Amino acid sequence: MQVNLTHAEIRSRLKNIIINIRKIRERKSFSQEYMAARLNISQNTYSKLELGNTALTVERFILIAGILDVDVTELLLANKQQ
């Protein structure tokens, strides 16, 4: 199976993932400071991640899912209703 995604489609999917992370973080009342501390990064770096200004690595994605106590698939779903 060949997948041909445009750069815009990839950016859109990444944006949805980041939106899902933020929504779940806020639903659990986790601050950016808390998330940053658990990830061993600065709050500023975490903020840039949620703004899409810092790349979300696969490793960090998996760690965030663990901190939020959700399956990674929950973060992948587009337009996730919280």
Phi and psi in radians as a Rosetta constraint file:
Dihedral C 1 N 2 CA 2 C 2 CIRCULARHARMONIC -1.829 0.35
Dihedral N 2 CA 2 C 2 N 3 CIRCULARHARMONIC 2.327 0.35
Dihedral C 2 N 3 CA 3 C 3 CIRCULARHARMONIC -1.986 0.35
Dihedral N 3 CA 3 C 3 N 4 CIRCULARHARMONIC 2.153 0.35
Dihedral C 3 N 4 CA 4 C 4 CIRCULARHARMONIC -2.055 0.35
Dihedral N 4 CA 4 C 4 N 5 CIRCULARHARMONIC 1.665 0.35
Dihedral C 4 N 5 CA 5 C 5 CIRCULARHARMONIC -1.823 0.35
Dihedral N 5 CA 5 C 5 N 6 CIRCULARHARMONIC 2.415 0.35
Dihedral C 5 N 6 CA 6 C 6 CIRCULARHARMONIC -1.366 0.35
Dihedral N 6 CA 6 C 6 N 7 CIRCULARHARMONIC 2.860 0.35
Dihedral C 6 N 7 CA 7 C 7 CIRCULARHARMONIC -1.016 0.35
Dihedral N 7 CA 7 C 7 N 8 CIRCULARHARMONIC -0.692 0.35
Dihedral C 7 N 8 CA 8 C 8 CIRCULARHARMONIC -1.125 0.35
Dihedral N 8 CA 8 C 8 N 9 CIRCULARHARMONIC -0.679 0.35
Dihedral C 8 N 9 CA 9 C 9 CIRCULARHARMONIC -1.170 0.35
Dihedral N 9 CA 9 C 9 N 10 CIRCULARHARMONIC -0.694 0.35
Dihedral C 9 N 10 CA 10 C 10 CIRCULARHARMONIC -1.119 0.35
Dihedral N 10 CA 10 C 10 N 11 CIRCULARHARMONIC -0.814 0.35
Dihedral C 10 N 11 CA 11 C 11 CIRCULARHARMONIC -1.039 0.35
Dihedral N 11 CA 11 C 11 N 12 CIRCULARHARMONIC -0.697 0.35
Dihedral C 11 N 12 CA 12 C 12 CIRCULARHARMONIC -1.110 0.35
Dihedral N 12 CA 12 C 12 N 13 CIRCULARHARMONIC -0.748 0.35
Dihedral C 12 N 13 CA 13 C 13 CIRCULARHARMONIC -1.152 0.35
Dihedral N 13 CA 13 C 13 N 14 CIRCULARHARMONIC -0.723 0.35
Dihedral C 13 N 14 CA 14 C 14 CIRCULARHARMONIC -1.101 0.35
Dihedral N 14 CA 14 C 14 N 15 CIRCULARHARMONIC -0.688 0.35
Dihedral C 14 N 15 CA 15 C 15 CIRCULARHARMONIC -1.071 0.35
Dihedral N 15 CA 15 C 15 N 16 CIRCULARHARMONIC -0.736 0.35
Dihedral C 15 N 16 CA 16 C 16 CIRCULARHARMONIC -1.094 0.35
Dihedral N 16 CA 16 C 16 N 17 CIRCULARHARMONIC -0.691 0.35
Dihedral C 16 N 17 CA 17 C 17 CIRCULARHARMONIC -1.080 0.35
Dihedral N 17 CA 17 C 17 N 18 CIRCULARHARMONIC -0.805 0.35
Dihedral C 17 N 18 CA 18 C 18 CIRCULARHARMONIC -1.137 0.35
Dihedral N 18 CA 18 C 18 N 19 CIRCULARHARMONIC -0.680 0.35
Dihedral C 18 N 19 CA 19 C 19 CIRCULARHARMONIC -1.070 0.35
Dihedral N 19 CA 19 C 19 N 20 CIRCULARHARMONIC -0.765 0.35
Dihedral C 19 N 20 CA 20 C 20 CIRCULARHARMONIC -1.084 0.35
Dihedral N 20 CA 20 C 20 N 21 CIRCULARHARMONIC -0.728 0.35
Dihedral C 20 N 21 CA 21 C 21 CIRCULARHARMONIC -1.037 0.35
Dihedral N 21 CA 21 C 21 N 22 CIRCULARHARMONIC -0.855 0.35
Dihedral C 21 N 22 CA 22 C 22 CIRCULARHARMONIC -1.083 0.35
Dihedral N 22 CA 22 C 22 N 23 CIRCULARHARMONIC -0.790 0.35
Dihedral C 22 N 23 CA 23 C 23 CIRCULARHARMONIC -1.058 0.35
Dihedral N 23 CA 23 C 23 N 24 CIRCULARHARMONIC -0.781 0.35
Dihedral C 23 N 24 CA 24 C 24 CIRCULARHARMONIC -1.201 0.35
Dihedral N 24 CA 24 C 24 N 25 CIRCULARHARMONIC -0.708 0.35
Dihedral C 24 N 25 CA 25 C 25 CIRCULARHARMONIC -1.024 0.35
Dihedral N 25 CA 25 C 25 N 26 CIRCULARHARMONIC -0.807 0.35
Dihedral C 25 N 26 CA 26 C 26 CIRCULARHARMONIC -1.173 0.35
Dihedral N 26 CA 26 C 26 N 27 CIRCULARHARMONIC -0.683 0.35
Dihedral C 26 N 27 CA 27 C 27 CIRCULARHARMONIC -1.059 0.35
Dihedral N 27 CA 27 C 27 N 28 CIRCULARHARMONIC -0.613 0.35
Dihedral C 27 N 28 CA 28 C 28 CIRCULARHARMONIC -1.525 0.35
Dihedral N 28 CA 28 C 28 N 29 CIRCULARHARMONIC 0.042 0.35
Dihedral C 28 N 29 CA 29 C 29 CIRCULARHARMONIC 1.029 0.35
Dihedral N 29 CA 29 C 29 N 30 CIRCULARHARMONIC 0.627 0.35
Dihedral C 29 N 30 CA 30 C 30 CIRCULARHARMONIC -1.596 0.35
Dihedral N 30 CA 30 C 30 N 31 CIRCULARHARMONIC 2.267 0.35
Dihedral C 30 N 31 CA 31 C 31 CIRCULARHARMONIC -1.396 0.35
Dihedral N 31 CA 31 C 31 N 32 CIRCULARHARMONIC 2.854 0.35
Dihedral C 31 N 32 CA 32 C 32 CIRCULARHARMONIC -1.096 0.35
Dihedral N 32 CA 32 C 32 N 33 CIRCULARHARMONIC -0.621 0.35
Dihedral C 32 N 33 CA 33 C 33 CIRCULARHARMONIC -1.075 0.35
Dihedral N 33 CA 33 C 33 N 34 CIRCULARHARMONIC -0.739 0.35
Dihedral C 33 N 34 CA 34 C 34 CIRCULARHARMONIC -1.093 0.35
Dihedral N 34 CA 34 C 34 N 35 CIRCULARHARMONIC -0.840 0.35
Dihedral C 34 N 35 CA 35 C 35 CIRCULARHARMONIC -1.067 0.35
Dihedral N 35 CA 35 C 35 N 36 CIRCULARHARMONIC -0.768 0.35
Dihedral C 35 N 36 CA 36 C 36 CIRCULARHARMONIC -1.069 0.35
Dihedral N 36 CA 36 C 36 N 37 CIRCULARHARMONIC -0.770 0.35
Dihedral C 36 N 37 CA 37 C 37 CIRCULARHARMONIC -1.081 0.35
Dihedral N 37 CA 37 C 37 N 38 CIRCULARHARMONIC -0.746 0.35
Dihedral C 37 N 38 CA 38 C 38 CIRCULARHARMONIC -1.154 0.35
Dihedral N 38 CA 38 C 38 N 39 CIRCULARHARMONIC -0.523 0.35
Dihedral C 38 N 39 CA 39 C 39 CIRCULARHARMONIC -1.569 0.35
Dihedral N 39 CA 39 C 39 N 40 CIRCULARHARMONIC -0.082 0.35
Dihedral C 39 N 40 CA 40 C 40 CIRCULARHARMONIC 1.064 0.35
Dihedral N 40 CA 40 C 40 N 41 CIRCULARHARMONIC 0.763 0.35
Dihedral C 40 N 41 CA 41 C 41 CIRCULARHARMONIC -2.315 0.35
Dihedral N 41 CA 41 C 41 N 42 CIRCULARHARMONIC 2.958 0.35
Dihedral C 41 N 42 CA 42 C 42 CIRCULARHARMONIC -1.346 0.35
Dihedral N 42 CA 42 C 42 N 43 CIRCULARHARMONIC 2.776 0.35
Dihedral C 42 N 43 CA 43 C 43 CIRCULARHARMONIC -1.081 0.35
Dihedral N 43 CA 43 C 43 N 44 CIRCULARHARMONIC -0.645 0.35
Dihedral C 43 N 44 CA 44 C 44 CIRCULARHARMONIC -1.075 0.35
Dihedral N 44 CA 44 C 44 N 45 CIRCULARHARMONIC -0.754 0.35
Dihedral C 44 N 45 CA 45 C 45 CIRCULARHARMONIC -1.126 0.35
Dihedral N 45 CA 45 C 45 N 46 CIRCULARHARMONIC -0.727 0.35
Dihedral C 45 N 46 CA 46 C 46 CIRCULARHARMONIC -1.110 0.35
Dihedral N 46 CA 46 C 46 N 47 CIRCULARHARMONIC -0.736 0.35
Dihedral C 46 N 47 CA 47 C 47 CIRCULARHARMONIC -1.025 0.35
Dihedral N 47 CA 47 C 47 N 48 CIRCULARHARMONIC -0.766 0.35
Dihedral C 47 N 48 CA 48 C 48 CIRCULARHARMONIC -1.088 0.35
Dihedral N 48 CA 48 C 48 N 49 CIRCULARHARMONIC -0.599 0.35
Dihedral C 48 N 49 CA 49 C 49 CIRCULARHARMONIC -1.111 0.35
Dihedral N 49 CA 49 C 49 N 50 CIRCULARHARMONIC -0.828 0.35
Dihedral C 49 N 50 CA 50 C 50 CIRCULARHARMONIC -1.196 0.35
Dihedral N 50 CA 50 C 50 N 51 CIRCULARHARMONIC -0.425 0.35
Dihedral C 50 N 51 CA 51 C 51 CIRCULARHARMONIC -1.481 0.35
Dihedral N 51 CA 51 C 51 N 52 CIRCULARHARMONIC -0.148 0.35
Dihedral C 51 N 52 CA 52 C 52 CIRCULARHARMONIC 1.444 0.35
Dihedral N 52 CA 52 C 52 N 53 CIRCULARHARMONIC 0.239 0.35
Dihedral C 52 N 53 CA 53 C 53 CIRCULARHARMONIC -1.607 0.35
Dihedral N 53 CA 53 C 53 N 54 CIRCULARHARMONIC -0.164 0.35
Dihedral C 53 N 54 CA 54 C 54 CIRCULARHARMONIC -2.184 0.35
Dihedral N 54 CA 54 C 54 N 55 CIRCULARHARMONIC 2.380 0.35
Dihedral C 54 N 55 CA 55 C 55 CIRCULARHARMONIC -1.108 0.35
Dihedral N 55 CA 55 C 55 N 56 CIRCULARHARMONIC 2.415 0.35
Dihedral C 55 N 56 CA 56 C 56 CIRCULARHARMONIC -1.625 0.35
Dihedral N 56 CA 56 C 56 N 57 CIRCULARHARMONIC 1.860 0.35
Dihedral C 56 N 57 CA 57 C 57 CIRCULARHARMONIC -1.351 0.35
Dihedral N 57 CA 57 C 57 N 58 CIRCULARHARMONIC 2.800 0.35
Dihedral C 57 N 58 CA 58 C 58 CIRCULARHARMONIC -1.060 0.35
Dihedral N 58 CA 58 C 58 N 59 CIRCULARHARMONIC -0.759 0.35
Dihedral C 58 N 59 CA 59 C 59 CIRCULARHARMONIC -1.031 0.35
Dihedral N 59 CA 59 C 59 N 60 CIRCULARHARMONIC -0.832 0.35
Dihedral C 59 N 60 CA 60 C 60 CIRCULARHARMONIC -1.157 0.35
Dihedral N 60 CA 60 C 60 N 61 CIRCULARHARMONIC -0.657 0.35
Dihedral C 60 N 61 CA 61 C 61 CIRCULARHARMONIC -1.015 0.35
Dihedral N 61 CA 61 C 61 N 62 CIRCULARHARMONIC -0.811 0.35
Dihedral C 61 N 62 CA 62 C 62 CIRCULARHARMONIC -1.157 0.35
Dihedral N 62 CA 62 C 62 N 63 CIRCULARHARMONIC -0.720 0.35
Dihedral C 62 N 63 CA 63 C 63 CIRCULARHARMONIC -1.087 0.35
Dihedral N 63 CA 63 C 63 N 64 CIRCULARHARMONIC -0.742 0.35
Dihedral C 63 N 64 CA 64 C 64 CIRCULARHARMONIC -1.087 0.35
Dihedral N 64 CA 64 C 64 N 65 CIRCULARHARMONIC -0.759 0.35
Dihedral C 64 N 65 CA 65 C 65 CIRCULARHARMONIC -1.012 0.35
Dihedral N 65 CA 65 C 65 N 66 CIRCULARHARMONIC -0.718 0.35
Dihedral C 65 N 66 CA 66 C 66 CIRCULARHARMONIC -1.132 0.35
Dihedral N 66 CA 66 C 66 N 67 CIRCULARHARMONIC -0.767 0.35
Dihedral C 66 N 67 CA 67 C 67 CIRCULARHARMONIC -1.088 0.35
Dihedral N 67 CA 67 C 67 N 68 CIRCULARHARMONIC -0.721 0.35
Dihedral C 67 N 68 CA 68 C 68 CIRCULARHARMONIC -1.366 0.35
Dihedral N 68 CA 68 C 68 N 69 CIRCULARHARMONIC -0.145 0.35
Dihedral C 68 N 69 CA 69 C 69 CIRCULARHARMONIC 1.018 0.35
Dihedral N 69 CA 69 C 69 N 70 CIRCULARHARMONIC 0.833 0.35
Dihedral C 69 N 70 CA 70 C 70 CIRCULARHARMONIC -2.291 0.35
Dihedral N 70 CA 70 C 70 N 71 CIRCULARHARMONIC 2.738 0.35
Dihedral C 70 N 71 CA 71 C 71 CIRCULARHARMONIC -1.276 0.35
Dihedral N 71 CA 71 C 71 N 72 CIRCULARHARMONIC 2.540 0.35
Dihedral C 71 N 72 CA 72 C 72 CIRCULARHARMONIC -1.000 0.35
Dihedral N 72 CA 72 C 72 N 73 CIRCULARHARMONIC -0.526 0.35
Dihedral C 72 N 73 CA 73 C 73 CIRCULARHARMONIC -1.111 0.35
Dihedral N 73 CA 73 C 73 N 74 CIRCULARHARMONIC -0.529 0.35
Dihedral C 73 N 74 CA 74 C 74 CIRCULARHARMONIC -1.124 0.35
Dihedral N 74 CA 74 C 74 N 75 CIRCULARHARMONIC -0.572 0.35
Dihedral C 74 N 75 CA 75 C 75 CIRCULARHARMONIC -1.371 0.35
Dihedral N 75 CA 75 C 75 N 76 CIRCULARHARMONIC -0.369 0.35
Dihedral C 75 N 76 CA 76 C 76 CIRCULARHARMONIC -1.454 0.35
Dihedral N 76 CA 76 C 76 N 77 CIRCULARHARMONIC -0.354 0.35
Dihedral C 76 N 77 CA 77 C 77 CIRCULARHARMONIC -1.176 0.35
Dihedral N 77 CA 77 C 77 N 78 CIRCULARHARMONIC 2.248 0.35
Dihedral C 77 N 78 CA 78 C 78 CIRCULARHARMONIC -1.253 0.35
Dihedral N 78 CA 78 C 78 N 79 CIRCULARHARMONIC 2.477 0.35
Dihedral C 78 N 79 CA 79 C 79 CIRCULARHARMONIC 0.902 0.35
Dihedral N 79 CA 79 C 79 N 80 CIRCULARHARMONIC 0.771 0.35
Dihedral C 79 N 80 CA 80 C 80 CIRCULARHARMONIC -1.069 0.35
Dihedral N 80 CA 80 C 80 N 81 CIRCULARHARMONIC 2.198 0.35
Dihedral C 80 N 81 CA 81 C 81 CIRCULARHARMONIC -1.481 0.35
Dihedral N 81 CA 81 C 81 N 82 CIRCULARHARMONIC 2.160 0.35
